[in-house]
Amino acid sequence: MSWTQRSRTAAPAVWSFVLAMIVLGPLWGNGYLLLRDAVSTPRSYFTDSALGTTDAAARAVPQDGVVAALSIAFDGGLVVKTILTLALWLAGWGAAVMVRRLLPTVTTPALLTAATVAIWNPYVAERLLQGHWSLLVGYAALPWTVTAAMTLRQTGRWQGLAVCLAAAGLTPTGAILAAVTALVVVALPSGMQRSRRVLLTALLALAASSPWLVATAVSGGGTLGTDPAGVGAFAARAEPGLGTLASLAGLGGIWNADAVPATRTTHFAVLGTLLLLAVVALGLRPLWRRRKNPIFTALAVMAVLAVVTPALGATGIGLRVGEWAAQDIPGAGLLRDSQKFLALAMPFYVLAVAAGVTWLGARIRMPRVPAVAAIAALLLALPDLTWGISGTLTPVEYPKSWNAVAEELQGRDGDVAVLPAGIFRIFPYSGDAPVLDPAPRMLPLDVLQTGELIVAGGSVRGEGSRASAVEKTLLDGGSAAELAELGVGWVLVERTTPGPLGESADTLDQLERVYADDELALYQVPGAIGTTEVGPVSYWIVVGAHLMWALLLVGGLCWGLLRR
């Protein structure tokens, strides 16, 4: 292999790793990721919630099960940091690999530019700030999925695609993103085997999605529709100086205005969007000349739909359609945060950037200059991403109280109810942003949570009906016997976070306090505890789906290594 070939292979991988560490460097200090929806803990457990067999929607499946398995041998905080770092690294590297496959003549500087676009953009920044670390795994899988789908079209080898779909399937949304991308590519005309390719891809996608699909079918969680109020609450949002469509075209527009880099909260967002779109637009003309390649056209159409569809969903008509779907179509709640699906635009964006940089470099006979200028423009467009999004991504240390409570609950029976009511917390050690309660991932028993979200001054009802009944019992000052009938064996009071307590003091007076300090208090519910878990057959069906997902991921990786 010549020096040029080696640089084309190694340079994008090295550059992507450098960018990933520039973004995530502070997170590698001592402590755990605890920011909005992101919760990492020293150890996680195989609870019903982790497997998705409760009556709440299985939104963190198989993510929580994977972390629980890995945290048996490794610190859970290290597991999450490693997966997130790999996701950003592989997003950039995968973009370069995909571009090199589709555009064999592009220059190495163009590959570096493509990697930069994949990592350094508002979508990545906003999802990091929202705490959607596992969604970024699905995002990172997309360019690799395109490449693997092309391999299936050309050679019939499906193992690489299986790995991509399984990796993306760490979350339900990631599974959908990768499945759509793979099906779009393999369904394009190419020989007589198209129907077989599509069928095989669909089966692989179903296998990759089996943990959450099976868990939902077994438990019924999320199958009866979701609160229509969530459609408007999670709709894409216009950023300063930009309409909703322009914000989405610039890979921004997340629903939560607080989970946005500082520069995207000012009119600097206009400049950042213009710089990104200018770099992308540079490649439209050279790609138009290659329009006979159906993959280019398919990725372009997918990008347009990924931008336009969330924008339409934020209009009056779009919101009404979304509210109808949320109420009447099972599983439609997965689509309510429509800006997530903007990830589908990334493969075409990186392809356009690489094509444009290569074309302009050839025109001016200085191949490095356009790439350097484009990379500088992309970094300037979003300076906040530097060093943990301006220091926001910093790990936290949990008080020792959590370990003490976890040890107390080892080997015990009954679920855990928590106070104050609600699923978000603001601890003295967690910063100013509300964070998901770490109790469900910190404790070895199931922690009951309603899933109700407080968004923009309103609320979005969750699916946890039993948890809602338990919470009402506590806030109304109900009896210990009522809690026991609902399957509650323990009540955990988190003393350093604000939130409603209602008349719960009356209930707590009937319970036995087994642990207390300034941070936490744990009470045991007396009497016989009701049975609430799913039956053993259903449980092992769900476990089997998780094992099938793991086999798809690990088996595909091993097969690929053996083939090499």
Buried (B, 14 or more C-beta within 10 A) or exposed (E): EEEEEEEBBEBBBBBBBBBBBBBBBBBBEEBBBBBBBBBBBBBBBBBBBBBBBBBBBBBBBBBBBBBBBBBEEEBBBBBBBEBBBBBBBBBBBBBBBBBBBBBEEBBBBBBBBBBBBBBBBBBBBBBBBBBBBBBBBBBBBBBBBBBBBBBBBEEEBBBBBBBBBBBBBBBBBBBBBBBBBBBBBBBBEBEEEBEEBBEBBBEBBEBBBBBBBBBBBBBBBBBEBBBBBBBBBBBBBBBEBBEBBBBBBBBBBBBBEEBBBEBBBEEBBBBBBBBBBEBBEBBEEBBEEBEEEBBBBBBBEBBBBBBEBBBBBBEEEBBEBBBEBBBEEEBBBBBBBBBBBBBBBBBBBBBBBBBBBBBBBBEEEEBBBBBBBBBEBBBEBBBBBBBBBBEBBBBBEBBEBBEBBBEBBEEBEBBBBBBBBBBBBBBEEBBEBBBBBBBBBBBBBBBBBBBBBEBBEEBBBBBBBBBBBBBBBBBBBBBBEBBBBBBBBBBBBBEBBEBEBBEBEEBBEBBEEBBEEEBBBBBBBBEEBBEBBBEEEBBEBBBEBBBBBBEBBEBBBEBBEEEE
